[in-house]
């Protein structure tokens, strides 16, 4: 467990998620078999996810379980935030959110996205027309009653519609200490 863990990184697509999760799993010393047993994901699916080759949407709920197992946190961040620095090309945002906010579960993200929608003055119908998320699904998500997994791709469309970015980085687990790698950066190249 002497390896350094990742620093907060902007998520742009499934490849980014896989690359970060693989690095974190290895830094923690977890085997793929251990992860498979802990979150009940098929090994071929985990391998494909880590390689950025997963064709189907990995599912938002499954990813949240995996992120939690790895001691990571998902944060919604305004695109104009200094937290993103030069990693995020789009710097003009009218997002209501002014600082990064950690998302623990679907209830948190629902509340935050509802606040964003209301701050923008958007109706659920308008958001549905623009994102294809579905008005009834949006209503259920905002109230924490969405039973079905909305899927990572649908959630990313909704989040970016509000002018937000998603970062994946260290959670608030004090047992991890200062073992976070500050040299871990975004790359368009193949995952290690």
TANOR-V369893 format. One line per field, one symbol per residue. ss: DSSP state (A for helix, B for strand, O for the rest). phi: phi as a letter, one per 40 degrees, with the letter a starting at -180 (. if undefined). A space follows every 50 residues. Layout:
ss=???
phi=???
This chain:
ss=OOOOBBOOBBBOOAAAAAAAAAAAAAAAOOOAAAAAAAAOOOAAAAAAAA AOOOOOOOOAAAAAAAAAAOOBBBBBBBOOOOOOAAAOOOOOOOOOOOOO BBBOOAAAAAAAAAAAAAAAOOOAAAAAAAAOOOAAAAAAAAOOOOOOOO OAAAAAAAAAAOOBBBBBBBOOOAAAOOOBBOOOOOOOOOOO
phi=.ccccccdbccbacccdcccccccdcccgccccdcdccbfbcddcccccc cgbcccccgcccccccccdcgcbcbcbcccccccfccbccbcabcccbad bcbcacccccccccccdcccgcccccccccbgchcccccccccgbccccc gcccccdcccdcgbbbbbacccccccfbcbccccbcaccccc
